């Protein structure tokens, strides 16, 4: 599933493609831990691998449990994913960690590649289908922001709604809010999103101006499309109403990472990287990438694969053209749409394919450890908490050890669960900086994404060195 890196032609030979028979790189998966861990009881090397007894005398053998979660292949609802609890909220046979719509048995269709499956996505169509030519600016364009925020409850998410604060889809709205899985005729303009003049502003709200708004609903610079008190030209997320209205006369009146829009007298959205795109609608919230809101031709270069992970935050060059979106999580505390948790379990708890421990800081020249890719340090939710989460967790009386994922039983059912939805980083089980979708060996730590070259010199550009040949499961498990 990956692309051939520059090193794949280092040796002469033919180029082949291994069959997907269990000896090649594995598919997508869950959180951090399908790779060999220091608690597996083995060396994790090409000679010894994970021992057959790692799951105990009654557990599956190593060969029957390629992801190391102690659930055998015949029973595992995600055989390439470390998910020992086998959670499947909707009972559709797709494990929750890889289900883009975990509360609705709906398959895996995700038309806009944002990580939210269609039946759970209030903006399910590709962003281009919502936009018309002649937009006054790229910042007001519909983008595939992975969010279920829906201010008017009409089943059309704020990110793509042509009337953000006025219900205009079937009978959905306050008191009859749409929930993931509810049927909706979102492509029928006679009952949903009516727009007779096709100007991307719904008939139900065109010209409307609510108390406190900075202008009427519209797309022009001095309009206020989301009616939050910030004119479109100033609003860092003009399709996302402010969560709070804080009056200001200067930046000194605003919380950290929020600038004062003096002309409108309000603090703008949180913008940690100061690229004029608010974190809640930013494809790369901690790395500056202002071109994401340029007009479409320029913006496409910022996210070639359209997965709402900006080029500056993609996990390696191979991921820039392979869809690897953020994942859905359900946690009690989130900030700007990001779950307040981290993926890295701590130093020495993960091992590379040769049994070396992985650490945040390591002098690899001594061949005693491996260093976590430095690019990880700036990505929210991998090593460091997303911005603002430390304070938010403290306010909630929680820390990383007590801030656990929610289940429907914790919040009164599935609908309550979605009130706590948030985004997790793209799936990278081995934490080598390469999301599983573009990692040649998703369960083997190898930041270089080294291609497999067999004993005859043949190059296998779509298969990785550290899950084939001497590192194949047949060899690492033993016989």
SEVO-686306 format. One record per residue (C-alpha): x, y, z; chain; residue in one letter. Coordinates in Angstrom, 1 decimal, always signed. Layout:
BEGIN
X Y Z A a;
...
This chain:
BEGIN
+0.0 +0.0 +0.0 A x;
+3.0 +2.3 +0.1 A x;
+5.0 +4.1 -2.5 A x;
+8.5 +3.2 -3.6 A x;
+11.0 +5.3 -1.7 A x;
+14.2 +6.5 -3.3 A x;
+16.1 +3.6 -1.7 A x;
+14.1 +1.0 -3.5 A x;
+16.4 +1.0 -6.5 A x;
+19.6 +0.8 -4.6 A x;
+20.3 -2.7 -5.8 A x;
+19.9 -4.1 -9.3 A x;
+17.2 -6.6 -9.9 A x;
+13.6 -7.1 -11.1 A x;
+10.7 -5.3 -9.5 A x;
+7.9 -7.5 -8.1 A x;
+4.8 -7.4 -6.0 A x;
+4.2 -9.9 -3.2 A x;
+0.8 -11.5 -2.8 A x;
-1.3 -10.4 +0.1 A x;
-1.1 -13.8 +1.9 A x;
-0.3 -12.8 +5.4 A x;
+3.5 -12.5 +4.8 A x;
+3.3 -8.9 +3.4 A x;
+2.8 -5.6 +5.1 A x;
-0.5 -5.4 +7.0 A x;
-3.4 -3.1 +6.6 A x;
-4.9 -0.4 +8.8 A x;
-5.3 -0.7 +12.5 A x;
-5.8 +0.7 +15.9 A x;
-3.9 +2.8 +18.4 A x;
-0.2 +2.3 +19.2 A x;
+0.5 -1.2 +20.0 A x;
+0.3 -3.9 +17.3 A x;
+4.1 -3.9 +17.1 A x;
+6.4 -5.9 +19.4 A x;
+6.4 -4.6 +22.9 A x;
+8.8 -5.0 +25.8 A x;
+6.2 -6.9 +27.7 A x;
+5.6 -9.5 +25.0 A x;
+8.1 -11.8 +26.6 A x;
+10.4 -12.1 +23.6 A x;
+13.3 -10.3 +22.0 A x;
+11.3 -9.2 +19.0 A x;
+14.3 -9.9 +16.7 A x;
+14.5 -11.6 +13.3 A x;
+15.9 -14.6 +15.1 A x;
+13.5 -15.0 +18.0 A x;
+10.5 -12.7 +17.4 A x;
+7.4 -12.8 +19.6 A x;
+7.3 -16.2 +21.3 A x;
+4.3 -18.5 +20.6 A x;
+3.5 -18.4 +24.4 A x;
+3.1 -14.6 +24.6 A x;
-0.7 -14.9 +25.0 A x;
-0.5 -17.7 +27.6 A x;
-1.1 -21.4 +27.3 A x;
-4.8 -20.9 +26.1 A x;
-4.1 -18.1 +23.7 A x;
-3.5 -18.2 +20.0 A x;
+0.0 -18.9 +18.7 A x;
+2.1 -16.2 +17.2 A x;
+1.3 -17.3 +13.7 A x;
-2.4 -17.1 +14.4 A x;
-2.1 -13.6 +16.0 A x;
-0.2 -11.4 +13.6 A x;
-1.3 -8.2 +15.4 A x;
-0.3 -9.4 +18.8 A x;
-3.6 -8.7 +20.5 A x;
-4.1 -12.3 +21.7 A x;
-7.2 -12.8 +19.5 A x;
-6.7 -15.5 +16.9 A x;
-7.2 -14.9 +13.2 A x;
-10.5 -16.7 +13.0 A x;
-12.1 -14.7 +15.7 A x;
-10.3 -11.3 +15.4 A x;
-12.6 -8.5 +14.0 A x;
-9.5 -6.6 +12.9 A x;
-6.7 -9.1 +12.3 A x;
-4.2 -6.4 +11.3 A x;
-5.1 -4.2 +14.3 A x;
-4.1 -4.4 +17.9 A x;
-7.5 -4.4 +19.6 A x;
-7.6 -6.9 +22.4 A x;
-11.1 -5.7 +23.6 A x;
-12.6 -6.4 +20.1 A x;
-15.0 -3.4 +20.7 A x;
-17.6 -3.1 +18.0 A x;
-20.3 -0.7 +19.2 A x;
-22.6 -1.1 +16.2 A x;
-22.1 -4.8 +15.8 A x;
-21.3 -4.5 +12.1 A x;
-18.2 -6.7 +12.2 A x;
-15.9 -3.7 +11.7 A x;
-13.8 -3.1 +14.8 A x;
-14.3 +0.4 +16.3 A x;
-10.6 +1.4 +15.9 A x;
-10.9 +1.1 +12.1 A x;
-14.6 +1.9 +11.8 A x;
-15.1 +5.4 +10.3 A x;
-18.7 +5.3 +11.5 A x;
-18.6 +3.2 +14.7 A x;
-22.2 +3.8 +15.9 A x;
-24.0 +2.9 +12.7 A x;
-23.6 -0.5 +10.8 A x;
-23.0 +1.2 +7.5 A x;
-19.8 -0.2 +5.9 A x;
-16.8 +2.0 +5.3 A x;
-17.8 +4.5 +2.7 A x;
-16.2 +7.9 +3.2 A x;
-16.8 +10.0 +0.1 A x;
-14.9 +13.0 +1.3 A x;
-11.9 +11.1 +2.8 A x;
-12.1 +13.0 +6.1 A x;
-12.2 +10.0 +8.3 A x;
-15.9 +10.2 +9.1 A x;
-18.0 +7.5 +7.4 A x;
-20.9 +8.8 +5.3 A x;
-23.7 +7.7 +7.7 A x;
-22.0 +9.6 +10.5 A x;
-20.8 +12.6 +8.5 A x;
-23.2 +15.6 +8.3 A x;
-20.9 +16.8 +5.4 A x;
-20.5 +13.6 +3.6 A x;
-20.0 +14.7 +0.0 A x;
-16.6 +15.8 -1.5 A x;
-16.0 +19.4 -0.7 A x;
-15.9 +20.4 -4.4 A x;
-19.5 +19.4 -4.9 A x;
-20.6 +22.1 -2.4 A x;
-18.6 +25.0 -4.0 A x;
-19.4 +27.2 -6.9 A x;
-17.0 +29.1 -9.2 A x;
-16.5 +32.7 -8.3 A x;
-16.1 +32.4 -4.5 A x;
-14.9 +35.8 -3.1 A x;
-12.2 +34.0 -1.1 A x;
-10.9 +30.6 -0.4 A x;
-11.5 +31.0 +3.4 A x;
-15.3 +30.9 +2.8 A x;
-15.2 +27.8 +0.7 A x;
-16.5 +24.5 +2.0 A x;
-13.6 +22.2 +3.0 A x;
-13.8 +18.6 +4.3 A x;
-13.3 +19.5 +7.9 A x;
-13.9 +16.3 +9.9 A x;
-16.5 +17.6 +12.3 A x;
-20.1 +16.8 +13.3 A x;
-20.7 +20.4 +14.6 A x;
-24.2 +21.4 +13.6 A x;
-25.4 +24.6 +15.2 A x;
-29.0 +24.4 +14.0 A x;
-29.3 +20.6 +14.3 A x;
-30.7 +20.2 +10.8 A x;
-28.3 +17.3 +9.8 A x;
-26.1 +19.5 +7.6 A x;
-22.8 +20.2 +9.4 A x;
-21.7 +23.8 +9.9 A x;
-18.7 +23.1 +7.6 A x;
-20.9 +22.7 +4.6 A x;
-24.3 +24.2 +5.6 A x;
-25.7 +27.0 +3.4 A x;
-27.6 +28.2 +6.5 A x;
-25.5 +27.5 +9.6 A x;
-27.9 +29.0 +12.1 A x;
-31.3 +28.4 +10.4 A x;
-32.6 +24.8 +10.0 A x;
-33.3 +24.1 +6.4 A x;
-33.2 +20.3 +5.8 A x;
-36.4 +18.3 +6.1 A x;
-37.9 +18.6 +9.6 A x;
-34.6 +18.4 +11.4 A x;
-33.8 +21.2 +13.8 A x;
-34.0 +22.2 +17.5 A x;
-36.1 +19.7 +19.3 A x;
-35.7 +17.2 +16.4 A x;
-32.0 +17.2 +15.9 A x;
-30.4 +14.9 +13.3 A x;
-28.2 +12.2 +14.8 A x;
-25.6 +10.0 +13.0 A x;
-27.5 +7.2 +11.2 A x;
-30.7 +9.1 +10.7 A x;
-32.0 +9.1 +7.1 A x;
-31.5 +12.5 +5.4 A x;
-32.3 +13.7 +1.8 A x;
-29.2 +16.0 +1.8 A x;
-29.0 +16.0 -2.0 A x;
-32.7 +16.9 -2.7 A x;
-33.0 +20.8 -2.8 A x;
-36.7 +20.6 -2.7 A x;
-36.6 +19.5 +1.0 A x;
-33.0 +20.2 +2.0 A x;
-30.7 +23.2 +1.6 A x;
-32.9 +25.0 -0.9 A x;
-30.9 +27.7 -2.8 A x;
-32.9 +29.0 -5.8 A x;
-30.2 +31.3 -7.1 A x;
-27.4 +28.8 -6.5 A x;
-25.2 +31.3 -4.7 A x;
-24.2 +28.9 -1.8 A x;
-26.4 +30.8 +0.6 A x;
-29.7 +29.1 +1.5 A x;
-33.0 +30.7 +0.7 A x;
-34.0 +30.2 +4.4 A x;
-31.3 +32.6 +5.7 A x;
-30.2 +34.8 +2.8 A x;
-29.9 +38.4 +4.2 A x;
-30.7 +37.3 +7.8 A x;
-28.8 +39.2 +10.5 A x;
-29.2 +38.0 +14.1 A x;
-28.5 +40.2 +17.1 A x;
-24.8 +40.3 +17.8 A x;
-23.8 +39.4 +14.2 A x;
-21.3 +41.6 +12.4 A x;
-23.3 +41.5 +9.2 A x;
-25.9 +39.6 +7.2 A x;
-25.6 +35.9 +6.2 A x;
-23.6 +36.0 +3.0 A x;
-20.2 +35.2 +1.5 A x;
-18.9 +38.7 +1.0 A x;
-16.0 +40.0 +3.0 A x;
-18.2 +42.2 +5.3 A x;
-20.9 +39.6 +5.7 A x;
-21.0 +37.3 +8.7 A x;
-21.8 +33.9 +7.3 A x;
-21.9 +32.0 +10.6 A x;
-23.5 +35.0 +12.5 A x;
-20.9 +34.8 +15.3 A x;
-20.0 +38.5 +15.4 A x;
-16.9 +38.3 +13.2 A x;
-17.0 +39.4 +9.6 A x;
-16.0 +36.8 +7.1 A x;
-12.8 +38.8 +6.2 A x;
-11.6 +38.6 +9.8 A x;
-13.0 +35.3 +10.9 A x;
-10.3 +32.6 +11.2 A x;
-13.1 +30.0 +10.6 A x;
-16.0 +31.7 +8.9 A x;
-18.0 +28.5 +8.8 A x;
-17.6 +27.7 +12.5 A x;
-19.4 +29.8 +15.0 A x;
-17.3 +31.0 +17.9 A x;
-17.7 +28.8 +21.0 A x;
-17.5 +31.9 +23.1 A x;
-17.8 +35.6 +22.5 A x;
-15.1 +37.6 +24.3 A x;
-15.1 +41.3 +23.8 A x;
-11.7 +42.9 +23.2 A x;
-10.0 +46.2 +22.3 A x;
-6.6 +44.6 +21.9 A x;
-4.8 +41.3 +21.9 A x;
-4.2 +41.8 +25.6 A x;
-7.9 +41.2 +26.3 A x;
-7.8 +37.8 +24.6 A x;
-6.8 +34.4 +25.8 A x;
-3.5 +32.9 +24.6 A x;
-3.3 +32.1 +20.9 A x;
-6.4 +34.2 +20.1 A x;
-6.0 +37.6 +18.4 A x;
-8.4 +40.5 +18.9 A x;
-10.3 +41.5 +15.8 A x;
-10.4 +45.1 +16.8 A x;
-12.8 +46.2 +14.1 A x;
-15.4 +43.7 +15.3 A x;
-14.5 +43.9 +19.0 A x;
-14.2 +40.2 +19.5 A x;
-11.4 +37.6 +20.1 A x;
-11.0 +35.4 +17.1 A x;
-10.7 +31.6 +17.1 A x;
-7.7 +29.9 +18.7 A x;
-4.9 +29.8 +16.2 A x;
-1.8 +28.2 +17.7 A x;
+0.4 +28.4 +14.6 A x;
-0.7 +32.0 +13.7 A x;
-1.5 +31.2 +10.1 A x;
-4.9 +33.0 +10.2 A x;
-6.7 +29.6 +10.1 A x;
-8.4 +28.7 +13.4 A x;
-7.4 +25.4 +14.9 A x;
-10.9 +24.0 +14.7 A x;
-10.8 +24.3 +10.9 A x;
-7.0 +24.0 +10.3 A x;
-5.7 +21.0 +8.4 A x;
-2.4 +21.4 +10.3 A x;
-3.1 +23.3 +13.5 A x;
+0.4 +23.4 +14.9 A x;
+2.4 +24.0 +11.7 A x;
+1.8 +27.2 +9.7 A x;
+0.1 +26.5 +6.3 A x;
-2.0 +29.5 +5.3 A x;
-2.4 +28.3 +1.7 A x;
-4.9 +25.8 +2.8 A x;
-7.6 +28.5 +2.5 A x;
-6.3 +29.9 -0.8 A x;
-8.5 +29.6 -3.8 A x;
-8.9 +25.9 -4.9 A x;
-6.0 +25.5 -7.3 A x;
-3.5 +26.6 -4.7 A x;
-5.2 +25.0 -1.8 A x;
-5.1 +21.5 -3.4 A x;
-1.3 +21.6 -3.2 A x;
-1.6 +21.8 +0.6 A x;
-3.6 +18.6 +0.8 A x;
-3.1 +16.6 -2.4 A x;
-4.9 +13.5 -1.2 A x;
-7.8 +15.5 +0.2 A x;
-7.7 +13.8 +3.6 A x;
-7.7 +17.1 +5.6 A x;
-4.1 +16.4 +6.8 A x;
-2.1 +19.3 +5.5 A x;
+1.2 +18.6 +3.6 A x;
+3.2 +20.1 +6.4 A x;
+1.7 +17.5 +8.8 A x;
+1.7 +14.4 +6.6 A x;
+3.7 +11.4 +7.8 A x;
+6.5 +11.2 +5.2 A x;
+6.5 +11.9 +1.5 A x;
+4.6 +8.7 +0.7 A x;
+1.6 +9.9 +2.6 A x;
+1.1 +13.1 +0.7 A x;
-0.8 +11.2 -2.0 A x;
-2.3 +8.4 +0.1 A x;
-5.5 +9.0 +2.1 A x;
-4.6 +8.8 +5.9 A x;
-7.1 +11.0 +7.8 A x;
-7.5 +11.7 +11.4 A x;
-9.6 +9.1 +13.3 A x;
-12.7 +9.5 +15.4 A x;
-12.3 +9.3 +19.2 A x;
-14.8 +9.7 +22.1 A x;
-13.2 +11.3 +25.2 A x;
-14.6 +13.4 +28.0 A x;
-12.3 +16.3 +27.3 A x;
-11.3 +17.8 +23.9 A x;
-10.0 +21.2 +22.8 A x;
-10.6 +22.7 +19.4 A x;
-11.9 +19.3 +18.2 A x;
-8.8 +17.4 +19.2 A x;
-9.0 +14.6 +21.8 A x;
-7.0 +15.3 +24.9 A x;
-4.8 +12.2 +24.9 A x;
-1.5 +11.0 +23.4 A x;
-0.5 +7.9 +21.5 A x;
+3.0 +7.4 +22.8 A x;
+3.0 +5.0 +25.7 A x;
+6.4 +6.0 +27.1 A x;
+10.1 +5.1 +26.6 A x;
+11.2 +1.4 +26.4 A x;
+7.7 +0.1 +26.1 A x;
+7.9 -0.4 +22.3 A x;
+10.6 -2.3 +20.4 A x;
+11.9 -2.1 +16.9 A x;
+12.1 -5.3 +14.7 A x;
+15.6 -6.1 +16.2 A x;
+14.4 -5.7 +19.8 A x;
+15.9 -2.3 +20.5 A x;
+13.7 -0.1 +22.7 A x;
+12.2 +3.1 +21.3 A x;
+12.8 +6.3 +23.2 A x;
+12.1 +10.0 +22.9 A x;
+15.8 +10.8 +23.1 A x;
+18.4 +8.3 +21.9 A x;
+21.9 +8.3 +20.5 A x;
+21.4 +5.7 +17.8 A x;
+25.1 +5.5 +17.1 A x;
+25.5 +3.2 +20.1 A x;
+23.0 +0.7 +18.7 A x;
+21.3 +0.3 +22.0 A x;
+18.0 +2.1 +21.2 A x;
+15.9 +3.8 +18.5 A x;
+14.7 +7.4 +18.6 A x;
+11.1 +8.4 +18.0 A x;
+10.9 +10.5 +14.8 A x;
+11.5 +14.2 +15.8 A x;
+8.6 +15.2 +13.4 A x;
+6.3 +13.6 +16.0 A x;
+7.1 +16.1 +18.6 A x;
+5.2 +18.9 +17.0 A x;
+2.1 +16.9 +16.1 A x;
-0.7 +17.2 +18.6 A x;
-1.8 +14.0 +20.3 A x;
+1.2 +11.9 +19.5 A x;
+3.8 +12.7 +22.1 A x;
+2.5 +16.0 +23.4 A x;
-1.1 +16.8 +24.3 A x;
-2.9 +19.1 +21.8 A x;
-2.6 +22.8 +22.8 A x;
-4.9 +23.7 +25.6 A x;
-5.4 +20.2 +26.8 A x;
-3.2 +20.3 +29.9 A x;
-5.3 +23.1 +31.4 A x;
-8.6 +21.5 +30.2 A x;
-7.7 +18.2 +31.8 A x;
-6.7 +19.9 +35.1 A x;
-10.0 +21.8 +35.1 A x;
-11.8 +18.5 +34.7 A x;
-9.8 +16.9 +37.5 A x;
-8.3 +14.4 +35.1 A x;
-4.8 +13.4 +33.9 A x;
-3.6 +11.1 +31.1 A x;
-3.9 +8.0 +33.4 A x;
-7.6 +8.8 +34.2 A x;
-8.8 +10.3 +31.0 A x;
-10.1 +7.2 +29.2 A x;
-12.2 +6.7 +26.1 A x;
-15.9 +6.8 +26.6 A x;
-18.4 +4.0 +25.8 A x;
-22.1 +4.4 +25.2 A x;
-22.8 +3.2 +28.8 A x;
-20.8 +6.2 +30.1 A x;
-22.9 +8.8 +28.5 A x;
-26.4 +7.4 +28.2 A x;
-26.2 +5.8 +24.8 A x;
-24.8 +6.3 +21.4 A x;
-26.2 +9.8 +20.8 A x;
-24.5 +11.0 +24.0 A x;
-21.2 +9.5 +22.7 A x;
-21.3 +11.8 +19.7 A x;
-21.5 +14.8 +22.0 A x;
-17.9 +13.9 +22.9 A x;
-16.5 +13.1 +19.5 A x;
-13.0 +14.4 +18.7 A x;
-10.1 +13.8 +16.4 A x;
-7.2 +11.5 +17.0 A x;
-4.0 +11.5 +14.9 A x;
-3.9 +9.3 +11.8 A x;
-3.4 +5.6 +12.7 A x;
+0.3 +4.7 +13.1 A x;
+0.5 +1.5 +15.1 A x;
+4.3 +1.3 +15.2 A x;
+4.8 +5.0 +15.9 A x;
+7.5 +5.3 +13.2 A x;
+6.0 +8.5 +11.8 A x;
+4.3 +6.8 +8.9 A x;
+0.6 +6.3 +9.1 A x;
-0.4 +2.7 +8.5 A x;
-2.0 +3.5 +5.2 A x;
+1.4 +4.5 +3.7 A x;
+3.6 +2.3 +5.9 A x;
+5.1 -0.7 +4.1 A x;
+5.2 -2.5 +7.5 A x;
+2.5 -1.0 +9.8 A x;
+3.6 -3.1 +12.8 A x;
+7.3 -2.8 +12.5 A x;
+9.1 +0.4 +13.5 A x;
+11.0 +1.7 +10.5 A x;
+11.0 +5.5 +9.9 A x;
+12.9 +4.9 +6.6 A x;
+10.1 +2.7 +5.2 A x;
+12.7 +0.4 +3.8 A x;
+11.6 -1.7 +0.8 A x;
+12.1 -5.4 +0.7 A x;
+14.8 -6.8 -1.6 A x;
+14.9 -10.6 -1.7 A x;
+17.9 -12.9 -1.8 A x;
+17.9 -12.8 -5.6 A x;
+18.1 -9.0 -5.7 A x;
+14.5 -8.5 -6.8 A x;
+13.0 -5.2 -5.4 A x;
+9.4 -5.4 -4.0 A x;
+8.5 -1.7 -4.0 A x;
+5.1 -2.2 -2.3 A x;
+6.5 -4.4 +0.5 A x;
+8.7 -3.6 +3.5 A x;
+11.9 -5.1 +4.6 A x;
+10.9 -5.5 +8.2 A x;
+7.8 -7.7 +7.6 A x;
+9.1 -9.9 +4.9 A x;
+12.1 -12.3 +4.3 A x;
+14.0 -12.9 +7.5 A x;
+11.5 -10.6 +9.3 A x;
+8.4 -12.3 +8.0 A x;
+6.0 -13.6 +10.5 A x;
+7.0 -17.2 +9.6 A x;
+10.5 -16.5 +10.6 A x;
+9.9 -14.2 +13.6 A x;
+7.4 -16.5 +15.2 A x;
+9.5 -19.6 +14.6 A x;
+8.2 -23.0 +13.6 A x;
